[in-house]
């Protein structure tokens, strides 16, 4: 996102930014994003191909759902966190207009006079020797402590993301230097969630080499499958993407949702499959009763 010809979204102007400012903090941040339809990455995208085929409603639905996903919420969270914990700490009397300019500067990527992207964070982090020091990505150094028996971030000693901004990215890979309560130091490479102050334990961190995003666990008494779950926006987003892919490639797509979980005590792994979609798509037939497996007994 920015001023370069390759940026899929045009640079944000202060008039594209809205929020509520109360008691020296901003809330309810909304952004009016505009696609740069001439950008090569946009023209090669599924959205552009769908629109060219006249499937505008499906393309609109994809964007509508994208704005409800954790990816976009994290993006807004990082900006809100920057303003509330950094910018307004230094400029507590800043006007709404000044905050808007600051947000635009924090988000937008720069370009040179030829409209080529400059001063951007590295995003292609392929490495054979696992050496992430060679990449130009933000550094965040933080200390951990205990509060109400929970591990929390107690101090942020360095944060080059807030110093240099998102540089045109929705989210960036970050080098975290974590100092725990015993003084042990650990380096982690992971995507930033909504805030550097939001501690993410090892199990739930978004792995840089895995392209996965944690959207909840199986044991928090929330329905996992179906439209009533807290994960439904992300699942709908993924499903809409594959539906679009099916339209563009002329394939009939059937969606299957599944969850993998472990019984650690007995060292067993379970795969739970959501059968609602499979029945609906006639990918699954239910039988009344199966007495035994008709294979050979050993």
C-alpha positions in Angstrom: 0.0 0.0 0.0 1.6 3.3 -1.0 2.8 5.5 -3.8 4.5 2.9 -6.0 3.0 1.6 -9.3 3.3 -1.9 -7.9 1.3 -1.2 -4.7 -2.1 -2.9 -4.9 -3.7 -0.2 -2.7 -3.1 3.5 -3.3 -1.5 5.6 -0.6 -3.9 6.5 2.2 -4.9 10.2 2.6 -5.9 11.7 6.0 -9.5 11.9 4.7 -9.5 8.1 4.3 -8.9 7.6 8.0 -11.5 7.7 10.8 -11.5 7.0 14.6 -12.8 8.1 17.9 -10.5 10.0 20.2 -11.4 9.8 23.9 -9.2 10.3 27.0 -6.0 10.4 25.0 -6.7 7.1 23.1 -8.1 6.3 19.8 -10.7 3.5 19.2 -12.9 2.3 16.3 -10.3 2.9 13.6 -11.6 2.5 10.1 -9.8 3.0 6.8 -11.1 3.6 3.3 -8.9 1.5 1.0 -8.7 2.1 -2.7 -7.4 -0.5 -5.2 -4.8 0.5 -7.8 -6.3 -1.4 -10.7 -3.2 -0.8 -12.8 -0.8 -2.6 -10.4 0.5 -5.8 -12.0 -0.1 -7.8 -8.7 -3.8 -6.7 -8.9 -4.1 -7.5 -12.6 -2.7 -11.0 -12.0 -5.0 -11.6 -9.0 -8.1 -13.7 -8.7 -10.2 -10.6 -8.0 -9.3 -9.0 -11.3 -9.9 -12.2 -13.2 -13.3 -12.6 -11.6 -14.3 -9.0 -12.3 -13.2 -9.5 -16.0 -15.6 -12.5 -16.1 -18.5 -10.4 -14.6 -18.5 -12.0 -11.1 -18.5 -8.7 -9.3 -20.7 -9.9 -6.4 -18.3 -12.7 -5.5 -15.3 -10.3 -5.6 -17.1 -7.8 -3.4 -18.0 -10.6 -0.9 -14.3 -11.6 -0.7 -13.3 -8.0 0.3 -16.2 -7.6 2.7 -15.2 -10.8 4.5 -11.5 -9.8 4.4 -12.3 -6.8 6.5 -13.7 -9.1 9.3 -10.7 -11.4 9.4 -8.0 -11.6 12.1 -5.5 -10.5 9.4 -7.2 -7.2 8.9 -8.1 -6.8 12.6 -4.4 -7.3 13.5 -3.4 -4.7 10.9 -5.8 -2.1 12.5 -4.6 -3.3 16.0 -1.0 -2.5 15.2 -1.9 1.0 14.0 -4.1 1.7 17.0 -1.3 0.4 19.3 1.3 2.6 17.6 -0.9 5.7 18.1 -1.9 4.9 21.7 1.4 3.6 23.1 3.9 5.6 21.1 2.7 8.6 19.1 0.2 10.0 21.7 2.7 9.4 24.5 5.0 11.9 22.8 2.4 14.3 21.4 -0.5 14.1 23.9 -2.1 17.3 22.5 -2.2 16.2 18.9 -5.3 17.1 16.9 -7.4 14.6 15.0 -5.9 15.9 11.8 -2.4 15.5 13.1 -3.2 11.9 14.2 -4.6 11.1 10.7 -1.4 12.4 9.0 0.7 10.3 11.4 -1.4 7.1 10.6 -1.1 7.7 6.9 2.7 8.1 7.3 2.9 5.0 9.5 1.1 2.8 6.9 2.1 4.1 3.5 5.0 2.8 1.5 7.4 5.2 -0.2 8.3 5.4 -3.9 10.9 7.2 -6.0 10.2 9.6 -8.9 9.8 6.6 -11.2 7.1 5.2 -9.0 9.3 2.3 -7.9 8.8 1.0 -4.3 11.7 2.1 -1.9 12.5 1.6 1.8 10.3 -1.5 2.2 10.6 -4.3 4.8 11.8 -7.6 3.4 9.0 -10.1 2.9 10.7 -13.0 1.1 12.4 -14.6 4.0 13.8 -17.7 2.4 16.9 -18.9 4.1 18.8 -22.2 4.0 20.9 -21.6 7.0 18.1 -20.2 9.2 20.0 -16.9 9.5 17.3 -14.2 9.8 19.8 -11.4 10.7 20.5 -10.6 7.1 16.9 -9.5 6.4 15.7 -5.9 6.8 12.7 -6.6 9.2 11.7 -4.8 12.4 13.4 -5.6 15.7 11.4 -5.7 18.9 13.1 -6.4 22.3 10.8 -7.1 25.2 10.9 -8.5 28.7 8.3 -10.9 30.2 6.9 -11.0 33.7 4.0 -12.6 35.6 0.7 -10.9 36.3 -2.3 -12.8 37.8 -0.4 -16.0 37.1 -0.2 -15.1 33.4 2.9 -14.4 31.4 2.7 -10.8 30.2 5.0 -8.3 28.4 6.3 -5.9 31.1 8.6 -3.7 29.0 9.5 -3.0 25.4 13.1 -1.9 25.2 13.3 -1.5 21.4 10.7 -1.3 18.6 12.0 -0.4 15.2 8.5 -1.0 13.7 7.0 1.9 15.5 10.1 4.0 14.6 10.0 3.2 10.8 6.3 2.2 10.2 4.6 -0.6 8.3 6.2 0.7 5.0 3.3 -0.3 2.9 2.6 -3.8 4.4 -0.5 -5.2 6.0 1.7 -7.2 8.4 5.4 -7.7 8.8 7.7 -10.5 10.0 9.5 -9.3 13.1 12.6 -10.3 15.0 11.6 -10.6 18.6 14.3 -10.7 21.3 12.5 -12.1 24.3 13.9 -11.8 27.8 12.0 -14.1 30.3 11.6 -13.7 34.1 14.8 -15.7 34.7 16.8 -13.5 32.4 17.0 -16.1 29.6 17.2 -14.6 26.1 15.5 -16.1 23.1 15.2 -14.9 19.5 11.9 -15.5 17.7 10.9 -14.7 14.1 7.2 -14.3 13.9 4.4 -12.1 12.5 3.2 -9.4 14.8 -0.3 -9.8 16.2 -2.3 -6.8 17.3 0.3 -5.4 19.5 3.9 -6.0 20.7 2.4 -5.9 24.2 0.2 -8.9 23.4 2.3 -11.8 24.6 2.0 -14.8 22.2 3.3 -18.1 23.7 5.3 -20.5 21.6 2.3 -22.8 20.9 0.2 -20.0 19.5 2.8 -17.9 17.6 2.3 -17.6 13.9 5.2 -19.6 12.5 7.2 -17.7 9.8 7.9 -20.9 7.8 4.5 -22.4 8.1 2.1 -19.8 6.7 -0.4 -20.7 9.4 -2.6 -18.5 11.6 -4.1 -19.6 14.9 -7.8 -18.8 14.9 -8.7 -20.4 18.2 -8.6 -23.8 20.0 -10.9 -26.7 20.3 -11.5 -26.4 24.1 -12.8 -22.9 24.6 -16.5 -24.0 24.5 -17.1 -22.2 21.2 -18.6 -24.2 18.3 -15.8 -25.0 16.0 -17.6 -25.5 12.7 -20.4 -23.6 11.1 -21.5 -19.9 11.0 -21.8 -19.4 14.7 -18.1 -19.8 15.5 -15.7 -17.0 16.2 -13.6 -18.4 13.4 -16.4 -18.3 10.8 -15.1 -15.0 9.3 -11.7 -16.5 8.6 -13.1 -19.8 7.4 -15.6 -17.9 5.1 -12.7 -15.9 3.8 -10.7 -19.0 2.9 -13.8 -20.7 1.5 -14.7 -17.7 -0.7 -11.1 -17.7 -2.0 -11.5 -21.3 -3.1 -14.9 -20.7 -4.6 -13.4 -17.9 -6.7 -10.6 -20.2 -7.7 -13.1 -22.8 -8.8 -15.0 -20.2 -10.9 -11.8 -18.9 -12.6 -10.3 -22.3 -13.3 -13.7 -23.9 -14.2 -13.5 -26.5 -11.4 -16.3 -27.6 -9.1 -14.9 -27.0 -5.6 -16.1 -28.9 -2.5 -15.0 -27.5 0.9 -14.1 -29.7 3.8 -13.3 -28.4 7.3 -11.2 -30.4 9.7 -9.5 -30.0 13.0 -6.5 -31.9 14.3 -6.2 -32.3 18.1 -4.0 -34.3 20.5 -4.7 -36.3 23.6 -1.3 -35.6 25.2 -1.9 -37.9 28.2 -2.4 -41.0 26.0 -0.3 -39.7 23.1 -3.2 -40.0 20.6 -3.9 -37.8 17.6 -7.5 -37.1 16.5 -8.8 -35.6 13.3 -12.3 -34.1 13.6 -14.1 -33.6 10.3 -17.0 -31.2 9.9 -19.4 -33.2 7.9 -22.1 -30.5 7.3 -20.4 -29.2 4.1 -19.7 -32.7 2.9 -23.3 -33.8 3.1 -24.5 -30.6 1.5 -22.1 -31.0 -1.4 -23.1 -34.7 -1.7 -19.5 -35.7 -1.0 -20.6 -37.9 1.9 -23.3 -40.5 2.3 -24.5 -41.6 5.8 -25.2 -45.2 6.5 -27.5 -46.4 9.3 -25.1 -48.7 11.0 -21.8 -50.5 10.4 -21.4 -53.6 12.5 -17.7 -54.4 11.8 -15.0 -53.6 9.3 -15.2 -56.1 6.5 -11.4 -56.7 6.4 -9.4 -59.6 7.6 -8.8 -60.1 11.3 -5.3 -60.6 12.5 
